[in-house]
């Protein structure tokens, strides 16, 4: 993977998708956010609350006008949402970040405690400086596959299979989680593993293999963390934290970005004048 800054990548997806004729598509466009869009997004919030697994793709389905060669503006909302759910997680998050930058600008207010001096305050970060891992050389979706070897393996029946083929997770890994299970680390791992593992080497050669809960029950803690690390390595996309400078002690530190509407799109997300 290649690492670039968001300001240099612009409105280009880190991975993208392939059309039926094998052409890779990465460019996307976002509509201007005016009062009609504000009211429409307000309806999304009313209907689905602020659960990010639902809000992010619905918001993008409303705001994205072009996605590669697709004229997104003329596709029914339900169909657009389904298309987005099938896209890579890293691409969806990148488009969401870009939408915010286009609407309000790259400056983002973060409320956090400084890890050096414990000062609590609002610090300004710059989305343009986010590092983004991209996949530039890609001939087909199969080029995203990566083979890994578990230490203890997965037991299926009486046999142990150590080798897996994984692929970057799609947004469907998030969509299968409920509001309660999002807070359950084990449920999150289960959903991501199921979405990312496309083959158990030596078990079968099904084109659409699905790793079941029963398959995963034999995974040891070591292999779960190994699998999590390997999936994270191939996921790509923008880093999900931003560097800020403490106004009290002057140290620079990484702060997690808060993705909900209030802290990412409302006036609360805008640094005040003079904030550093």
N, C-alpha and C positions, 0 to 999 in steps of 0.2 A: 504494500500500500504506500501511497505517496501522501505526505503531510503538507497541507497548505493552510493559509489563513482564510477565514470566511470572506474578508474584504477582497481577496484575490480570486476566490472561486466564484463569487457572485451567485446568480440564480441558476446553478448547475447542480444536479443531484450527485451525492458522493458515489452512488452505485448506478442507479437508473434501472431501466427495464428494457426488455427486448420485444419488438413487434413480431407479428406472425412471420414476416419475411426475414427475420434474424437481424434487423437493424436495431442498434442500441440507442435509446433515447434518454437524455439527461436534462435537457433544458426545460424550465417551467416559468410561468408568469403568474403574478398575483394582481388582482384588481385593486384599485384605490379604495381605501377604507373611509367611506363617507357615512352620512347619517342613515341611508337605507341599509347599509351593511351593519352599522351599529345596532339597528333595531332587529335585523335578522339574526345576528349573533346573540342578542338578548333573548330571542325566542329559543335558541339552542340551549342557552343556560337555564331558562325556565323549564324546558322539557327534560333535560338530562342532568341538571345540576352541574357540578364542577368536576365530575370524575374524568380524569384526563384521558383514559382509554376511549371514552366516547366523545368528549368535547373536541379533542385535537383533530381526528379525521373528519368530523362533521363541519368544523370550522374551515378546514382546508377545502372540503368539498364545495363550500360556499365561495371561498375567496380565490381558489386557483382557476384561472381562465384558460391556460394552456398547459398541457403535460406532455412533453415530447411532441409528437405529431397529432395528439388528440386535442380537439377543440372542446375543452372541458366545460365551457359555458353552455353548450347545447346538449349536454348529457343529463338525464334525470338525476336528481339528488341521490336517490337510493342506489343507483348504479355507480355513481361517482364514489360514494362511501365504500361500496364493495371493492372497487378498484384500488382505493387507498388502503384498505385493510390487507390486501394481498401484496402491497409494496413493502420493501424492506424498512425495518424499524428506523435505521439510520437516515434513510431518505425522508421519511415522514417527519422526524424530529428536525432535520435540517430545513425543510420547507417551512415548518412552524416557526423556527428561529428567524428565517429570512422574512416571513410575513410580518413579524414584529418589527424587524429593522425597517422594512418598507413603510410600515404604518406610523411608527413613532420615532425611529432613529436607532442608532447603535448603542446609545448610552442607557444603561440599566441600573436602577437603584437596588441595592442588596442590603437588607437589614440583618445583621449578624454580629456575633461576638468575636472580637479579634482573638485568635489563638495565642498571641504573644503577650498582650497586656490585659485581656478580658474586657476591653472597652466595648460597650454595646453602642452601635450607631448605624447610620445609613451610609453606605459606601457606594461610589459610582464605579461600575465596570463598563467595558467596551466590547460589545458583541463582535465588532470587526476583528478583534484580536483572538477570537476563538480558533483553536487549531482544529482542522478537519482532515480526517483520514479518507482518502479517496482511492477508488480502484480505476486506474486509467487504462490499463491494457486488459481488455476483456472481450473475447471473441464470442462466447456463449455463456448462458447461465451456469453451465456445468463447470466453467473455469473458477467459479466461486467455491466449489466443493473443496473440503480439506479432510484428509484422513488423520485420525488420531488413534493412539493406543492407550487404553485404560490400564491401570495397574492391576485391578482385580476383575474387571470385565462385567458384562451383563449376563445373567443366567436366564436362559430360555429353555424350558423343559429341564432336561438333565445336562445340558451343555452350557459351557461358558464361552462367551464371545468377547474378546478384548478390543477388536478393531471396529471403529465407527467412521462414518462419513457425515460431516456436518456442513451446514450452509448458514449464512447470516439469517437471523430471525426476521420474520415479517411482522407487520403490526398485528396480525391475528394472534400472536403470542400474548399481546396485551388485551386484545378484545375478548379472549376466553376467560379472563380473570374477572371476578366480581369485586365490588368495593371492599368486601371483607378479606378476600384472598390476596388482594394487592398488598395488604399489611402482613401477609404470611410469607416469609422468605422461602419456605419449602414449596408452597403452591406456586410461587413465581418461578422457581427453578423447574418444577414439573412442566409448567406451560411452555417455558422457553426451550427446554430440552426436547419436548414433543414437537415443537415447531422447527427446531434446528437440525435434529438428527434425521437424515434422509435414508440411511442404510446401516444395517448391522452386517459387517463383512462376514460372509460365510453362512448367514442365516437364510436369506432368500434374495432374489433379484427383482422383487416387485418394483415397478416404476414409481408407484406412489406408496412407499412404505410408511407406516405410522407406528411410532414407538408408543406402546400402550402403557398404562399405569402398572400393569402386571410386570411388564418388562423392566420397568424402572425400580420396582420394589427391591431388587437385589443390588442396586447401586450402593457402594460404600461411600462414606463421607469424603474420603480421599478422591475418589473418582468423580463425585459430584462437583467438588471444587476444581478439579482438573478440567472437567467438561465446561464449567462456567468460565474459567480462564481462557480456554481455547475459543469458545464462542465469542467472548468479548474481544479477542484478538482479531477475529475476522469480521466483526460487526461494522467497523468503520464509522464514518460520520463525525459530527462535531463533538468536541469534549463537552461534558454536561456541567462544567464548573467554569468560573470566570475569575480572573485575577483582579484583586482590589488592593488599595493601599490604605493602611490604617491612618486616620487623621490624627490619632493620639500619639502613637509611637513611631509611625513612619514605615513600619514593616509591610512587605507585600506578602499576601497569602491568597490561597485559592478558596473561593466560596461557592457552595452549591447554588445553582440557579433554581429558583422556585417557579414552576411552570403554570400555576393556576392563573385564571383570568385576572384576578385582582392584583397579583404581584408581578404579572408579566405584560399586561395590556392596559391596566387602568392608570390613573394619575399617580397612584402609589409606586408605580414602577419607574417614574420619571425622576431623575436626580434634580434636586433643587439647585438654584444658582449658587455657585461657589462651592458645591459639594465636591469632595475629592475622595 
